[in-house]
């Protein structure tokens, strides 16, 4: 458990090193495309989670409107 806590402590220097490695691996032109794909994936996940509500709670929302 202590190893996990120590492992997850990220300092600003760690973040800079990680960003540098990502920049080296993917290049400056590819990163905006990756972020766009990540954003659309998160948006799609939120919409799917919103549509996956139980049927009785959907009926309650419809009666409130």
PDB file of N, CA, C and O in Angstrom, chain B, residues numbered from 101:
ATOM      1  N   UNK B 101       0.833  -1.199   0.000  1.00  0.00           N
ATOM      2  CA  UNK B 101       0.000   0.000   0.000  1.00  0.00           C
ATOM      3  C   UNK B 101       0.871   1.254   0.000  1.00  0.00           C
ATOM      4  O   UNK B 101       0.590   2.202  -0.732  1.00  0.00           O
ATOM      5  N   UNK B 102       1.915   1.265   0.807  1.00  0.00           N
ATOM      6  CA  UNK B 102       2.791   2.423   0.858  1.00  0.00           C
ATOM      7  C   UNK B 102       3.491   2.653  -0.474  1.00  0.00           C
ATOM      8  O   UNK B 102       3.733   3.793  -0.870  1.00  0.00           O
ATOM      9  N   UNK B 103       3.817   1.553  -1.167  1.00  0.00           N
ATOM     10  CA  UNK B 103       4.452   1.679  -2.482  1.00  0.00           C
ATOM     11  C   UNK B 103       3.532   2.415  -3.445  1.00  0.00           C
ATOM     12  O   UNK B 103       3.982   3.260  -4.219  1.00  0.00           O
ATOM     13  N   UNK B 104       2.238   2.093  -3.396  1.00  0.00           N
ATOM     14  CA  UNK B 104       1.274   2.743  -4.280  1.00  0.00           C
ATOM     15  C   UNK B 104       1.185   4.238  -3.990  1.00  0.00           C
ATOM     16  O   UNK B 104       1.113   5.042  -4.920  1.00  0.00           O
ATOM     17  N   UNK B 105       1.188   4.613  -2.737  1.00  0.00           N
ATOM     18  CA  UNK B 105       1.121   6.026  -2.368  1.00  0.00           C
ATOM     19  C   UNK B 105       2.378   6.752  -2.839  1.00  0.00           C
ATOM     20  O   UNK B 105       2.292   7.856  -3.375  1.00  0.00           O
ATOM     21  N   UNK B 106       3.525   6.149  -2.645  1.00  0.00           N
ATOM     22  CA  UNK B 106       4.775   6.763  -3.087  1.00  0.00           C
ATOM     23  C   UNK B 106       4.812   6.854  -4.605  1.00  0.00           C
ATOM     24  O   UNK B 106       5.292   7.843  -5.159  1.00  0.00           O
ATOM     25  N   UNK B 107       4.305   5.823  -5.282  1.00  0.00           N
ATOM     26  CA  UNK B 107       4.318   5.779  -6.742  1.00  0.00           C
ATOM     27  C   UNK B 107       3.438   6.874  -7.349  1.00  0.00           C
ATOM     28  O   UNK B 107       3.756   7.399  -8.416  1.00  0.00           O
ATOM     29  N   UNK B 108       2.351   7.217  -6.690  1.00  0.00           N
ATOM     30  CA  UNK B 108       1.407   8.183  -7.249  1.00  0.00           C
ATOM     31  C   UNK B 108       1.749   9.633  -6.942  1.00  0.00           C
ATOM     32  O   UNK B 108       1.055  10.527  -7.423  1.00  0.00           O
ATOM     33  N   UNK B 109       2.772   9.898  -6.174  1.00  0.00           N
ATOM     34  CA  UNK B 109       3.159  11.272  -5.871  1.00  0.00           C
ATOM     35  C   UNK B 109       3.916  11.861  -7.054  1.00  0.00           C
ATOM     36  O   UNK B 109       5.074  11.518  -7.289  1.00  0.00           O
ATOM     37  N   UNK B 110       3.267  12.738  -7.789  1.00  0.00           N
ATOM     38  CA  UNK B 110       3.878  13.366  -8.954  1.00  0.00           C
ATOM     39  C   UNK B 110       4.276  14.797  -8.617  1.00  0.00           C
ATOM     40  O   UNK B 110       3.446  15.604  -8.198  1.00  0.00           O
ATOM     41  N   UNK B 111       5.521  15.090  -8.802  1.00  0.00           N
ATOM     42  CA  UNK B 111       5.996  16.453  -8.611  1.00  0.00           C
ATOM     43  C   UNK B 111       5.962  17.167  -9.960  1.00  0.00           C
ATOM     44  O   UNK B 111       5.829  16.510 -10.992  1.00  0.00           O
ATOM     45  N   UNK B 112       6.078  18.475  -9.977  1.00  0.00           N
ATOM     46  CA  UNK B 112       6.105  19.189 -11.267  1.00  0.00           C
ATOM     47  C   UNK B 112       7.225  18.699 -12.193  1.00  0.00           C
ATOM     48  O   UNK B 112       7.069  18.703 -13.414  1.00  0.00           O
ATOM     49  N   UNK B 113       8.342  18.281 -11.613  1.00  0.00           N
ATOM     50  CA  UNK B 113       9.431  17.766 -12.439  1.00  0.00           C
ATOM     51  C   UNK B 113       9.038  16.456 -13.120  1.00  0.00           C
ATOM     52  O   UNK B 113       9.385  16.227 -14.278  1.00  0.00           O
ATOM     53  N   UNK B 114       8.310  15.593 -12.395  1.00  0.00           N
ATOM     54  CA  UNK B 114       7.836  14.346 -12.994  1.00  0.00           C
ATOM     55  C   UNK B 114       6.902  14.636 -14.171  1.00  0.00           C
ATOM     56  O   UNK B 114       7.007  14.011 -15.225  1.00  0.00           O
ATOM     57  N   UNK B 115       5.998  15.583 -13.981  1.00  0.00           N
ATOM     58  CA  UNK B 115       5.050  15.929 -15.039  1.00  0.00           C
ATOM     59  C   UNK B 115       5.786  16.471 -16.262  1.00  0.00           C
ATOM     60  O   UNK B 115       5.429  16.147 -17.395  1.00  0.00           O
ATOM     61  N   UNK B 116       6.805  17.290 -16.042  1.00  0.00           N
ATOM     62  CA  UNK B 116       7.579  17.835 -17.164  1.00  0.00           C
ATOM     63  C   UNK B 116       8.304  16.733 -17.923  1.00  0.00           C
ATOM     64  O   UNK B 116       8.369  16.762 -19.152  1.00  0.00           O
ATOM     65  N   UNK B 117       8.842  15.774 -17.206  1.00  0.00           N
ATOM     66  CA  UNK B 117       9.537  14.661 -17.858  1.00  0.00           C
ATOM     67  C   UNK B 117       8.554  13.823 -18.663  1.00  0.00           C
ATOM     68  O   UNK B 117       8.854  13.430 -19.791  1.00  0.00           O
ATOM     69  N   UNK B 118       7.388  13.547 -18.099  1.00  0.00           N
ATOM     70  CA  UNK B 118       6.363  12.770 -18.810  1.00  0.00           C
ATOM     71  C   UNK B 118       5.931  13.504 -20.071  1.00  0.00           C
ATOM     72  O   UNK B 118       5.828  12.891 -21.133  1.00  0.00           O
ATOM     73  N   UNK B 119       5.676  14.813 -19.972  1.00  0.00           N
ATOM     74  CA  UNK B 119       5.284  15.588 -21.149  1.00  0.00           C
ATOM     75  C   UNK B 119       6.384  15.611 -22.202  1.00  0.00           C
ATOM     76  O   UNK B 119       6.104  15.561 -23.400  1.00  0.00           O
ATOM     77  N   UNK B 120       7.632  15.685 -21.758  1.00  0.00           N
ATOM     78  CA  UNK B 120       8.749  15.649 -22.705  1.00  0.00           C
ATOM     79  C   UNK B 120       8.828  14.330 -23.453  1.00  0.00           C
ATOM     80  O   UNK B 120       9.075  14.310 -24.659  1.00  0.00           O
ATOM     81  N   UNK B 121       8.620  13.232 -22.743  1.00  0.00           N
ATOM     82  CA  UNK B 121       8.650  11.915 -23.383  1.00  0.00           C
ATOM     83  C   UNK B 121       7.498  11.777 -24.374  1.00  0.00           C
ATOM     84  O   UNK B 121       7.684  11.245 -25.468  1.00  0.00           O
ATOM     85  N   UNK B 122       6.324  12.246 -24.003  1.00  0.00           N
ATOM     86  CA  UNK B 122       5.174  12.193 -24.913  1.00  0.00           C
ATOM     87  C   UNK B 122       5.452  13.024 -26.153  1.00  0.00           C
ATOM     88  O   UNK B 122       5.134  12.605 -27.266  1.00  0.00           O
ATOM     89  N   UNK B 123       6.037  14.183 -25.974  1.00  0.00           N
ATOM     90  CA  UNK B 123       6.367  15.040 -27.116  1.00  0.00           C
ATOM     91  C   UNK B 123       7.379  14.359 -28.034  1.00  0.00           C
ATOM     92  O   UNK B 123       7.259  14.439 -29.257  1.00  0.00           O
ATOM     93  N   UNK B 124       8.358  13.700 -27.461  1.00  0.00           N
ATOM     94  CA  UNK B 124       9.347  12.989 -28.271  1.00  0.00           C
ATOM     95  C   UNK B 124       8.740  11.801 -29.011  1.00  0.00           C
ATOM     96  O   UNK B 124       9.089  11.540 -30.162  1.00  0.00           O
ATOM     97  N   UNK B 125       7.839  11.088 -28.357  1.00  0.00           N
ATOM     98  CA  UNK B 125       7.251   9.903 -28.975  1.00  0.00           C
ATOM     99  C   UNK B 125       6.273  10.242 -30.096  1.00  0.00           C
ATOM    100  O   UNK B 125       6.292   9.606 -31.149  1.00  0.00           O
ATOM    101  N   UNK B 126       5.425  11.232 -29.878  1.00  0.00           N
ATOM    102  CA  UNK B 126       4.346  11.508 -30.830  1.00  0.00           C
ATOM    103  C   UNK B 126       4.607  12.712 -31.718  1.00  0.00           C
ATOM    104  O   UNK B 126       4.022  12.806 -32.797  1.00  0.00           O
ATOM    105  N   UNK B 127       5.445  13.616 -31.312  1.00  0.00           N
ATOM    106  CA  UNK B 127       5.698  14.809 -32.114  1.00  0.00           C
ATOM    107  C   UNK B 127       4.655  15.883 -31.873  1.00  0.00           C
ATOM    108  O   UNK B 127       3.557  15.598 -31.394  1.00  0.00           O
ATOM    109  N   UNK B 128       4.998  17.105 -32.203  1.00  0.00           N
ATOM    110  CA  UNK B 128       4.125  18.247 -31.934  1.00  0.00           C
ATOM    111  C   UNK B 128       2.859  18.272 -32.772  1.00  0.00           C
ATOM    112  O   UNK B 128       1.846  18.813 -32.331  1.00  0.00           O
ATOM    113  N   UNK B 129       2.891  17.703 -33.963  1.00  0.00           N
ATOM    114  CA  UNK B 129       1.712  17.743 -34.837  1.00  0.00           C
ATOM    115  C   UNK B 129       0.685  16.688 -34.468  1.00  0.00           C
ATOM    116  O   UNK B 129      -0.504  16.873 -34.725  1.00  0.00           O
ATOM    117  N   UNK B 130       1.114  15.600 -33.878  1.00  0.00           N
ATOM    118  CA  UNK B 130       0.206  14.500 -33.572  1.00  0.00           C
ATOM    119  C   UNK B 130      -0.540  14.698 -32.255  1.00  0.00           C
ATOM    120  O   UNK B 130      -1.630  14.152 -32.083  1.00  0.00           O
ATOM    121  N   UNK B 131       0.020  15.463 -31.326  1.00  0.00           N
ATOM    122  CA  UNK B 131      -0.580  15.620 -29.999  1.00  0.00           C
ATOM    123  C   UNK B 131      -1.970  16.271 -30.056  1.00  0.00           C
ATOM    124  O   UNK B 131      -2.869  15.790 -29.366  1.00  0.00           O
ATOM    125  N   UNK B 132      -2.201  17.346 -30.845  1.00  0.00           N
ATOM    126  CA  UNK B 132      -3.570  17.889 -30.898  1.00  0.00           C
ATOM    127  C   UNK B 132      -4.596  16.882 -31.420  1.00  0.00           C
ATOM    128  O   UNK B 132      -5.742  16.875 -30.971  1.00  0.00           O
ATOM    129  N   UNK B 133      -4.189  16.036 -32.361  1.00  0.00           N
ATOM    130  CA  UNK B 133      -5.101  15.006 -32.867  1.00  0.00           C
ATOM    131  C   UNK B 133      -5.432  14.003 -31.767  1.00  0.00           C
ATOM    132  O   UNK B 133      -6.579  13.573 -31.644  1.00  0.00           O
ATOM    133  N   UNK B 134      -4.437  13.629 -30.968  1.00  0.00           N
ATOM    134  CA  UNK B 134      -4.669  12.696 -29.865  1.00  0.00           C
ATOM    135  C   UNK B 134      -5.609  13.295 -28.821  1.00  0.00           C
ATOM    136  O   UNK B 134      -6.494  12.609 -28.310  1.00  0.00           O
ATOM    137  N   UNK B 135      -5.415  14.568 -28.508  1.00  0.00           N
ATOM    138  CA  UNK B 135      -6.265  15.218 -27.511  1.00  0.00           C
ATOM    139  C   UNK B 135      -7.697  15.370 -28.022  1.00  0.00           C
ATOM    140  O   UNK B 135      -8.650  15.248 -27.253  1.00  0.00           O
ATOM    141  N   UNK B 136      -7.843  15.638 -29.321  1.00  0.00           N
ATOM    142  CA  UNK B 136      -9.179  15.733 -29.907  1.00  0.00           C
ATOM    143  C   UNK B 136      -9.898  14.390 -29.811  1.00  0.00           C
ATOM    144  O   UNK B 136     -11.081  14.332 -29.474  1.00  0.00           O
ATOM    145  N   UNK B 137      -9.183  13.325 -30.105  1.00  0.00           N
ATOM    146  CA  UNK B 137      -9.763  11.990 -29.995  1.00  0.00           C
ATOM    147  C   UNK B 137     -10.117  11.640 -28.560  1.00  0.00           C
ATOM    148  O   UNK B 137     -11.157  11.032 -28.305  1.00  0.00           O
ATOM    149  N   UNK B 138      -9.261  12.019 -27.621  1.00  0.00           N
ATOM    150  CA  UNK B 138      -9.524  11.769 -26.213  1.00  0.00           C
ATOM    151  C   UNK B 138     -10.765  12.537 -25.749  1.00  0.00           C
ATOM    152  O   UNK B 138     -11.603  12.001 -25.024  1.00  0.00           O
ATOM    153  N   UNK B 139     -10.869  13.794 -26.176  1.00  0.00           N
ATOM    154  CA  UNK B 139     -12.024  14.609 -25.802  1.00  0.00           C
ATOM    155  C   UNK B 139     -13.323  14.055 -26.345  1.00  0.00           C
ATOM    156  O   UNK B 139     -14.327  14.020 -25.635  1.00  0.00           O
ATOM    157  N   UNK B 140     -13.316  13.622 -27.595  1.00  0.00           N
ATOM    158  CA  UNK B 140     -14.540  13.062 -28.171  1.00  0.00           C
ATOM    159  C   UNK B 140     -14.884  11.732 -27.504  1.00  0.00           C
ATOM    160  O   UNK B 140     -16.061  11.397 -27.367  1.00  0.00           O
ATOM    161  N   UNK B 141     -13.872  10.972 -27.089  1.00  0.00           N
ATOM    162  CA  UNK B 141     -14.133   9.722 -26.379  1.00  0.00           C
ATOM    163  C   UNK B 141     -14.774   9.965 -25.025  1.00  0.00           C
ATOM    164  O   UNK B 141     -15.701   9.253 -24.638  1.00  0.00           O
ATOM    165  N   UNK B 142     -14.289  10.961 -24.306  1.00  0.00           N
ATOM    166  CA  UNK B 142     -14.873  11.302 -23.000  1.00  0.00           C
ATOM    167  C   UNK B 142     -16.303  11.794 -23.174  1.00  0.00           C
ATOM    168  O   UNK B 142     -17.188  11.442 -22.394  1.00  0.00           O
ATOM    169  N   UNK B 143     -16.525  12.608 -24.199  1.00  0.00           N
ATOM    170  CA  UNK B 143     -17.873  13.132 -24.470  1.00  0.00           C
ATOM    171  C   UNK B 143     -18.842  11.991 -24.794  1.00  0.00           C
ATOM    172  O   UNK B 143     -19.977  11.981 -24.319  1.00  0.00           O
ATOM    173  N   UNK B 144     -18.388  11.035 -25.602  1.00  0.00           N
ATOM    174  CA  UNK B 144     -19.220   9.887 -25.958  1.00  0.00           C
ATOM    175  C   UNK B 144     -19.506   9.033 -24.731  1.00  0.00           C
ATOM    176  O   UNK B 144     -20.620   8.531 -24.576  1.00  0.00           O
ATOM    177  N   UNK B 145     -18.518   8.859 -23.856  1.00  0.00           N
ATOM    178  CA  UNK B 145     -18.714   8.090 -22.633  1.00  0.00           C
ATOM    179  C   UNK B 145     -19.751   8.747 -21.731  1.00  0.00           C
ATOM    180  O   UNK B 145     -20.614   8.067 -21.175  1.00  0.00           O
ATOM    181  N   UNK B 146     -19.668  10.076 -21.583  1.00  0.00           N
ATOM    182  CA  UNK B 146     -20.638  10.787 -20.742  1.00  0.00           C
ATOM    183  C   UNK B 146     -22.048  10.643 -21.301  1.00  0.00           C
ATOM    184  O   UNK B 146     -22.998  10.430 -20.547  1.00  0.00           O
ATOM    185  N   UNK B 147     -22.187  10.759 -22.620  1.00  0.00           N
ATOM    186  CA  UNK B 147     -23.506  10.601 -23.228  1.00  0.00           C
ATOM    187  C   UNK B 147     -24.041   9.187 -23.031  1.00  0.00           C
ATOM    188  O   UNK B 147     -25.230   9.012 -22.764  1.00  0.00           O
ATOM    189  N   UNK B 148     -23.194   8.189 -23.157  1.00  0.00           N
ATOM    190  CA  UNK B 148     -23.627   6.805 -22.957  1.00  0.00           C
ATOM    191  C   UNK B 148     -24.018   6.566 -21.509  1.00  0.00           C
ATOM    192  O   UNK B 148     -24.993   5.865 -21.238  1.00  0.00           O
ATOM    193  N   UNK B 149     -23.271   7.137 -20.578  1.00  0.00           N
ATOM    194  CA  UNK B 149     -23.598   6.980 -19.167  1.00  0.00           C
ATOM    195  C   UNK B 149     -24.906   7.686 -18.838  1.00  0.00           C
ATOM    196  O   UNK B 149     -25.686   7.209 -18.013  1.00  0.00           O
ATOM    197  N   UNK B 150     -25.142   8.812 -19.479  1.00  0.00           N
ATOM    198  CA  UNK B 150     -26.381   9.560 -19.249  1.00  0.00           C
ATOM    199  C   UNK B 150     -27.579   8.793 -19.793  1.00  0.00           C
ATOM    200  O   UNK B 150     -28.644   8.794 -19.175  1.00  0.00           O
ATOM    201  N   UNK B 151     -27.420   8.139 -20.940  1.00  0.00           N
ATOM    202  CA  UNK B 151     -28.504   7.377 -21.551  1.00  0.00           C
ATOM    203  C   UNK B 151     -28.742   6.049 -20.858  1.00  0.00           C
ATOM    204  O   UNK B 151     -29.775   5.419 -21.086  1.00  0.00           O
ATOM    205  N   UNK B 152     -27.819   5.606 -20.020  1.00  0.00           N
ATOM    206  CA  UNK B 152     -27.890   4.296 -19.386  1.00  0.00           C
ATOM    207  C   UNK B 152     -28.562   4.355 -18.018  1.00  0.00           C
ATOM    208  O   UNK B 152     -28.352   3.467 -17.192  1.00  0.00           O
ATOM    209  N   UNK B 153     -29.360   5.379 -17.770  1.00  0.00           N
ATOM    210  CA  UNK B 153     -30.058   5.486 -16.500  1.00  0.00           C
ATOM    211  C   UNK B 153     -31.182   4.454 -16.448  1.00  0.00           C
ATOM    212  O   UNK B 153     -31.709   4.065 -17.490  1.00  0.00           O
ATOM    213  N   UNK B 154     -31.552   4.009 -15.250  1.00  0.00           N
ATOM    214  CA  UNK B 154     -32.668   3.059 -15.126  1.00  0.00           C
ATOM    215  C   UNK B 154     -33.965   3.647 -15.685  1.00  0.00           C
ATOM    216  O   UNK B 154     -34.149   4.864 -15.701  1.00  0.00           O
ATOM    217  N   UNK B 155     -34.846   2.783 -16.135  1.00  0.00           N
ATOM    218  CA  UNK B 155     -36.066   3.219 -16.799  1.00  0.00           C
ATOM    219  C   UNK B 155     -36.963   4.038 -15.873  1.00  0.00           C
ATOM    220  O   UNK B 155     -37.571   5.008 -16.324  1.00  0.00           O
ATOM    221  N   UNK B 156     -37.065   3.675 -14.588  1.00  0.00           N
ATOM    222  CA  UNK B 156     -37.951   4.407 -13.689  1.00  0.00           C
ATOM    223  C   UNK B 156     -37.454   5.820 -13.420  1.00  0.00           C
ATOM    224  O   UNK B 156     -38.272   6.715 -13.204  1.00  0.00           O
ATOM    225  N   UNK B 157     -36.148   6.054 -13.423  1.00  0.00           N
ATOM    226  CA  UNK B 157     -35.661   7.410 -13.210  1.00  0.00           C
ATOM    227  C   UNK B 157     -35.909   8.274 -14.444  1.00  0.00           C
ATOM    228  O   UNK B 157     -36.097   9.484 -14.321  1.00  0.00           O
ATOM    229  N   UNK B 158     -35.912   7.663 -15.639  1.00  0.00           N
ATOM    230  CA  UNK B 158     -36.241   8.420 -16.851  1.00  0.00           C
ATOM    231  C   UNK B 158     -37.693   8.865 -16.813  1.00  0.00           C
ATOM    232  O   UNK B 158     -38.012   9.977 -17.236  1.00  0.00           O
ATOM    233  N   UNK B 159     -38.588   7.999 -16.305  1.00  0.00           N
ATOM    234  CA  UNK B 159     -40.001   8.357 -16.206  1.00  0.00           C
ATOM    235  C   UNK B 159     -40.196   9.507 -15.228  1.00  0.00           C
ATOM    236  O   UNK B 159     -41.019  10.393 -15.461  1.00  0.00           O
ATOM    237  N   UNK B 160     -39.441   9.494 -14.132  1.00  0.00           N
ATOM    238  CA  UNK B 160     -39.529  10.570 -13.155  1.00  0.00           C
ATOM    239  C   UNK B 160     -39.097  11.894 -13.754  1.00  0.00           C
ATOM    240  O   UNK B 160     -39.702  12.931 -13.481  1.00  0.00           O
ATOM    241  N   UNK B 161     -38.036  11.862 -14.581  1.00  0.00           N
ATOM    242  CA  UNK B 161     -37.549  13.090 -15.230  1.00  0.00           C
ATOM    243  C   UNK B 161     -38.589  13.620 -16.209  1.00  0.00           C
ATOM    244  O   UNK B 161     -38.784  14.831 -16.308  1.00  0.00           O
ATOM    245  N   UNK B 162     -39.257  12.726 -16.934  1.00  0.00           N
ATOM    246  CA  UNK B 162     -40.267  13.144 -17.908  1.00  0.00           C
ATOM    247  C   UNK B 162     -41.475  13.761 -17.219  1.00  0.00           C
ATOM    248  O   UNK B 162     -42.053  14.720 -17.731  1.00  0.00           O
ATOM    249  N   UNK B 163     -41.867  13.221 -16.057  1.00  0.00           N
ATOM    250  CA  UNK B 163     -43.011  13.783 -15.352  1.00  0.00           C
ATOM    251  C   UNK B 163     -42.694  15.126 -14.722  1.00  0.00           C
ATOM    252  O   UNK B 163     -43.596  15.939 -14.518  1.00  0.00           O
ATOM    253  N   UNK B 164     -41.428  15.373 -14.410  1.00  0.00           N
ATOM    254  CA  UNK B 164     -41.041  16.662 -13.835  1.00  0.00           C
ATOM    255  C   UNK B 164     -41.120  17.762 -14.869  1.00  0.00           C
ATOM    256  O   UNK B 164     -41.383  18.913 -14.519  1.00  0.00           O
ATOM    257  N   UNK B 165     -40.903  17.447 -16.116  1.00  0.00           N
ATOM    258  CA  UNK B 165     -40.887  18.469 -17.171  1.00  0.00           C
ATOM    259  C   UNK B 165     -42.243  18.866 -17.607  1.00  0.00           C
ATOM    260  O   UNK B 165     -42.385  19.715 -18.486  1.00  0.00           O
TER     261      UNK B 165
END
